[in-house]
Amino acid sequence: MALVTVSAIFLRWLPVHGLPILLLFAVSAGAAAAIYFTQRRRYRASFRGIARENVDADITAVLWTAFAGVALGGLGIGVVLAA
């Protein structure tokens, strides 16, 4: 939900910073969509792990989320400095 809110804020900045903001919007909306659409699979895996008393960490999801955060930070700094 936080990434959806951030996406809306990016759209609010569109008149001020121009079209590069659409790249930020695309990254944050894409990350939000990926999290939303994989939520059922992650919950199912957690449920199975709890049932067998051995929950495995989803390292791939953590790395992709971290990558999206770093990308948003870098792109955001780039857009603000370019304006």
LOKEDO-659611 format. One record per residue: residue in one letter; y, z, x of N, C-alpha, C in turn. Coordinates in steps of 0.001 Angstrom, whole numbers. Example, Ala and Ser with C-alpha at 12.3 -4.5 7.8 and 13.67 -1.06 7.14 Angstrom:
@residuo=A&nc2=-5690&nc3=7800&nc1=13190&cac2=-4500&cac3=7800&cac1=12300&cc2=-3300&cc3=7800&cc1=13200
@residuo=S&nc2=-2250&nc3=7080&nc1=12850&cac2=-1060&cac3=7140&cac1=13670&cc2=30&cc3=7870&cc1=12900
END
This chain:
@residuo=M&nc2=-1183&nc3=0&nc1=814&cac2=0&cac3=0&cac1=0&cc2=1269&cc3=0&cc1=874
@residuo=A&nc2=1173&nc3=646&nc1=2023&cac2=2331&cac3=690&cac1=2915&cc2=2674&cc3=-701&cc1=3440
@residuo=L&nc2=1667&nc3=-1497&nc1=3759&cac2=1936&cac3=-2845&cac1=4261&cc2=2526&cc3=-3744&cc1=3176
@residuo=V&nc2=2170&nc3=-3524&nc1=1940&cac2=2776&cac3=-4288&cac1=838&cc2=4252&cc3=-3919&cc1=716
@residuo=T&nc2=4560&nc3=-2638&nc1=864&cac2=5959&cac3=-2190&cac1=823&cc2=6744&cc3=-2784&cc1=1984
@residuo=V&nc2=6144&nc3=-2782&nc1=3161&cac2=6805&cac3=-3378&cac1=4336&cc2=7050&cc3=-4864&cc1=4106
@residuo=S&nc2=6104&nc3=-5548&nc1=3489&cac2=6280&cac3=-6973&cac1=3193&cc2=7483&cc3=-7199&cc1=2289
@residuo=A&nc2=7643&nc3=-6341&nc1=1297&cac2=8798&cac3=-6458&cac1=398&cc2=10104&cc3=-6195&cc1=1142
@residuo=I&nc2=10083&nc3=-5239&nc1=2052&cac2=11291&cac3=-4964&cac1=2845&cc2=11631&cc3=-6160&cc1=3726
@residuo=F&nc2=10619&nc3=-6793&nc1=4295&cac2=10875&cac3=-7981&cac1=5105&cc2=11533&cc3=-9079&cc1=4277
@residuo=L&nc2=11077&nc3=-9265&nc1=3059&cac2=11702&cac3=-10272&cac1=2197&cc2=13150&cc3=-9910&cc1=1892
@residuo=R&nc2=13444&nc3=-8628&nc1=1831&cac2=14824&cac3=-8178&cac1=1601&cc2=15714&cc3=-8552&cc1=2786
@residuo=W&nc2=15134&nc3=-8602&nc1=3983&cac2=15893&cac3=-8947&cac1=5188&cc2=16047&cc3=-10455&cc1=5375
@residuo=L&nc2=15417&nc3=-11256&nc1=4560&cac2=15440&cac3=-12705&cac1=4723&cc2=16850&cc3=-13287&cc1=4774
@residuo=P&nc2=17769&nc3=-12895&nc1=3875&cac2=19124&cac3=-13476&cac1=3956&cc2=19883&cc3=-13097&cc1=5234
@residuo=V&nc2=19561&nc3=-11942&nc1=5803&cac2=20283&cac3=-11472&cac1=6987&cc2=19750&cc3=-12102&cc1=8271
@residuo=H&nc2=18408&nc3=-12148&nc1=8419&cac2=17811&cac3=-12581&cac1=9677&cc2=17225&cc3=-13993&cc1=9632
@residuo=G&nc2=17166&nc3=-14595&nc1=8483&cac2=16716&cac3=-15984&cac1=8386&cc2=15204&cc3=-16150&cc1=8308
@residuo=L&nc2=14772&nc3=-17371&nc1=8546&cac2=13372&cac3=-17749&cac1=8365&cc2=12363&cc3=-17063&cc1=9286
@residuo=P&nc2=12724&nc3=-16576&nc1=10472&cac2=11719&cac3=-15873&cac1=11284&cc2=11126&cc3=-14648&cc1=10584
@residuo=I&nc2=11826&nc3=-14116&nc1=9614&cac2=11315&cac3=-12971&cac1=8854&cc2=10050&cc3=-13358&cc1=8094
@residuo=L&nc2=9916&nc3=-14638&nc1=7749&cac2=8719&cac3=-15070&cac1=7020&cc2=7453&cc3=-14881&cc1=7858
@residuo=L&nc2=7574&nc3=-14955&nc1=9173&cac2=6425&cac3=-14692&cac1=10040&cc2=6016&cc3=-13218&cc1=9950
@residuo=L&nc2=7001&nc3=-12326&nc1=9948&cac2=6709&cac3=-10905&cac1=9763&cc2=6070&cc3=-10651&cc1=8404
@residuo=F&nc2=6610&nc3=-11304&nc1=7384&cac2=6056&cac3=-11164&cac1=6041&cc2=4602&cc3=-11640&cc1=6007
@residuo=A&nc2=4326&nc3=-12769&nc1=6654&cac2=2968&cac3=-13319&cac1=6655&cc2=1987&cc3=-12385&cc1=7357
@residuo=V&nc2=2384&nc3=-11805&nc1=8476&cac2=1494&cac3=-10896&cac1=9205&cc2=1225&cc3=-9642&cc1=8386
@residuo=S&nc2=2270&nc3=-9038&nc1=7823&cac2=2071&cac3=-7800&cac1=7064&cc2=1328&cc3=-8058&cc1=5750
@residuo=A&nc2=1637&nc3=-9144&nc1=5066&cac2=918&cac3=-9463&cac1=3825&cc2=-532&cc3=-9824&cc1=4118
@residuo=G&nc2=-767&nc3=-10530&nc1=5212&cac2=-2140&cac3=-10862&cac1=5600&cc2=-2955&cc3=-9626&cc1=5950
@residuo=A&nc2=-2352&nc3=-8699&nc1=6675&cac2=-3047&cac3=-7450&cac1=7008&cc2=-3333&cc3=-6638&cc1=5748
@residuo=A&nc2=-2360&nc3=-6581&nc1=4846&cac2=-2566&cac3=-5850&cac1=3589&cc2=-3688&cc3=-6485&cc1=2771
@residuo=A&nc2=-3722&nc3=-7797&nc1=2707&cac2=-4771&cac3=-8490&cac1=1960&cc2=-6140&cc3=-8266&cc1=2597
@residuo=A&nc2=-6198&nc3=-8316&nc1=3917&cac2=-7471&cac3=-8088&cac1=4603&cc2=-7991&cc3=-6682&cc1=4345
@residuo=I&nc2=-7113&nc3=-5713&nc1=4384&cac2=-7518&cac3=-4334&cac1=4107&cc2=-8001&cc3=-4208&cc1=2668
@residuo=Y&nc2=-7273&nc3=-4794&nc1=1747&cac2=-7639&cac3=-4698&cac1=327&cc2=-8978&cc3=-5365&cc1=37
@residuo=F&nc2=-9189&nc3=-6560&nc1=571&cac2=-10398&cac3=-7313&cac1=250&cc2=-11647&cc3=-6801&cc1=972
@residuo=T&nc2=-11475&nc3=-6026&nc1=2032&cac2=-12642&cac3=-5461&cac1=2719&cc2=-12872&cc3=-3996&cc1=2357
@residuo=Q&nc2=-12071&nc3=-3482&nc1=1459&cac2=-12163&cac3=-2075&cac1=1091&cc2=-13525&cc3=-1718&cc1=499
@residuo=R&nc2=-14050&nc3=-2519&nc1=-387&cac2=-15336&cac3=-2224&cac1=-1022&cc2=-16463&cc3=-2164&cc1=16
@residuo=R&nc2=-16459&nc3=-3099&nc1=961&cac2=-17482&cac3=-3105&cac1=2007&cc2=-17395&cc3=-1849&cc1=2869
@residuo=R&nc2=-16168&nc3=-1460&nc1=3224&cac2=-15998&cac3=-262&cac1=4043&cc2=-16408&cc3=1001&cc1=3301
@residuo=Y&nc2=-16081&nc3=1095&nc1=2008&cac2=-16485&cac3=2261&cac1=1215&cc2=-17999&cc3=2318&cc1=1079
@residuo=R&nc2=-18622&nc3=1160&nc1=879&cac2=-20080&cac3=1112&cac1=756&cc2=-20738&cc3=1567&cc1=2062
@residuo=A&nc2=-20211&nc3=1120&nc1=3185&cac2=-20760&cac3=1532&cac1=4481&cc2=-20565&cc3=3033&cc1=4698
@residuo=S&nc2=-19426&nc3=3562&nc1=4292&cac2=-19188&cac3=5001&cac1=4418&cc2=-20133&cc3=5787&cc1=3523
@residuo=F&nc2=-20346&nc3=5288&nc1=2314&cac2=-21257&cac3=5957&cac1=1383&cc2=-22670&cc3=6020&cc1=1973
@residuo=R&nc2=-23120&nc3=4912&nc1=2516&cac2=-24463&cac3=4884&cac1=3130&cc2=-24535&cc3=5824&cc1=4333
@residuo=G&nc2=-23470&nc3=5844&nc1=5124&cac2=-23448&cac3=6733&cac1=6284&cc2=-23467&cc3=8197&cc1=5890
@residuo=I&nc2=-22739&nc3=8541&nc1=4845&cac2=-22738&cac3=9923&cac1=4371&cc2=-24118&cc3=10280&cc1=3823
@residuo=A&nc2=-24749&nc3=9349&nc1=3119&cac2=-26070&cac3=9611&cac1=2539&cc2=-27121&cc3=9855&cc1=3627
@residuo=R&nc2=-27007&nc3=9153&nc1=4744&cac2=-27989&cac3=9352&cac1=5819&cc2=-27473&cc3=10328&cc1=6876
@residuo=E&nc2=-26294&nc3=10913&nc1=6614&cac2=-25665&cac3=11912&cac1=7488&cc2=-25388&cc3=11380&cc1=8890
@residuo=N&nc2=-24952&nc3=10123&nc1=8942&cac2=-24612&cac3=9496&cac1=10214&cc2=-23615&cc3=8367&cc1=9936
@residuo=V&nc2=-22335&nc3=8682&nc1=9975&cac2=-21294&cac3=7706&cac1=9669&cc2=-20836&cc3=7053&cc1=10965
@residuo=D&nc2=-20904&nc3=5738&nc1=11000&cac2=-20461&cac3=4988&cac1=12173&cc2=-18998&cc3=4582&cc1=12010
@residuo=A&nc2=-18260&nc3=4612&nc1=13100&cac2=-16867&cac3=4186&cac1=13076&cc2=-16803&cc3=2664&cc1=12976
@residuo=D&nc2=-15849&nc3=2177&nc1=12210&cac2=-15642&cac3=733&cac1=12078&cc2=-14602&cc3=308&cc1=13117
@residuo=I&nc2=-15066&nc3=86&nc1=14327&cac2=-14165&cac3=-200&cac1=15446&cc2=-13419&cc3=-1513&cc1=15232
@residuo=T&nc2=-14071&nc3=-2480&nc1=14641&cac2=-13428&cac3=-3775&cac1=14395&cc2=-12211&cc3=-3617&cc1=13491
@residuo=A&nc2=-12347&nc3=-2852&nc1=12430&cac2=-11226&cac3=-2639&cac1=11508&cc2=-10078&cc3=-1911&cc1=12201
@residuo=V&nc2=-10403&nc3=-944&nc1=13020&cac2=-9365&cac3=-205&cac1=13745&cc2=-8629&cc3=-1125&cc1=14710
@residuo=L&nc2=-9371&nc3=-1962&nc1=15431&cac2=-8738&cac3=-2863&cac1=16396&cc2=-7865&cc3=-3909&cc1=15697
@residuo=W&nc2=-8337&nc3=-4473&nc1=14585&cac2=-7527&cac3=-5458&cac1=13856&cc2=-6263&cc3=-4829&cc1=13284
@residuo=T&nc2=-6371&nc3=-3597&nc1=12779&cac2=-5193&cac3=-2906&cac1=12257&cc2=-4212&cc3=-2600&cc1=13379
@residuo=A&nc2=-4727&nc3=-2174&nc1=14527&cac2=-3857&cac3=-1918&cac1=15677&cc2=-3181&cc3=-3198&cc1=16143
@residuo=F&nc2=-3937&nc3=-4299&nc1=16188&cac2=-3363&cac3=-5581&cac1=16574&cc2=-2253&cc3=-5990&cc1=15613
@residuo=A&nc2=-2466&nc3=-5804&nc1=14306&cac2=-1439&cac3=-6150&cac1=13317&cc2=-193&cc3=-5291&cc1=13512
@residuo=G&nc2=-381&nc3=-4011&nc1=13802&cac2=763&cac3=-3132&cac1=14043&cc2=1556&cc3=-3524&cc1=15279
@residuo=V&nc2=851&nc3=-3834&nc1=16349&cac2=1519&cac3=-4255&cac1=17590&cc2=2225&cc3=-5594&cc1=17381
@residuo=A&nc2=1571&nc3=-6503&nc1=16672&cac2=2189&cac3=-7813&cac1=16388&cc2=3442&cc3=-7650&cc1=15544
@residuo=L&nc2=3385&nc3=-6800&nc1=14534&cac2=4569&cac3=-6567&cac1=13702&cc2=5707&cc3=-5954&cc1=14517
@residuo=G&nc2=5368&nc3=-5003&nc1=15375&cac2=6388&cac3=-4380&cac1=16213&cc2=7035&cc3=-5385&cc1=17158
@residuo=G&nc2=6202&nc3=-6164&nc1=17838&cac2=6742&cac3=-7166&cac1=18769&cc2=7560&cc3=-8233&cc1=18073
@residuo=L&nc2=7046&nc3=-8732&nc1=16962&cac2=7797&cac3=-9760&cac1=16213&cc2=9092&cc3=-9195&cc1=15651
@residuo=G&nc2=9036&nc3=-7955&nc1=15176&cac2=10244&cac3=-7326&cac1=14634&cc2=11324&cc3=-7176&cc1=15689
@residuo=I&nc2=10941&nc3=-6720&nc1=16863&cac2=11909&cac3=-6594&cac1=17949&cc2=12468&cc3=-7963&cc1=18317
@residuo=G&nc2=11595&nc3=-8956&nc1=18387&cac2=12052&cac3=-10305&cac1=18703&cc2=13043&cc3=-10854&cc1=17686
@residuo=V&nc2=12765&nc3=-10642&nc1=16408&cac2=13656&cac3=-11152&cac1=15350&cc2=15008&cc3=-10452&cc1=15396
@residuo=V&nc2=15001&nc3=-9139&nc1=15575&cac2=16265&cac3=-8387&cac1=15612&cc2=17085&cc3=-8773&cc1=16841
@residuo=L&nc2=16435&nc3=-8926&nc1=17993&cac2=17182&cac3=-9297&cac1=19189&cc2=17694&cc3=-10724&cc1=19148
@residuo=A&nc2=16982&nc3=-11598&nc1=18446&cac2=17398&cac3=-13001&cac1=18350&cc2=18597&cc3=-13179&cc1=17417
@residuo=A&nc2=18785&nc3=-12236&nc1=16497&cac2=19885&cac3=-12393&cac1=15521&cc2=21224&cc3=-12023&cc1=16086
END
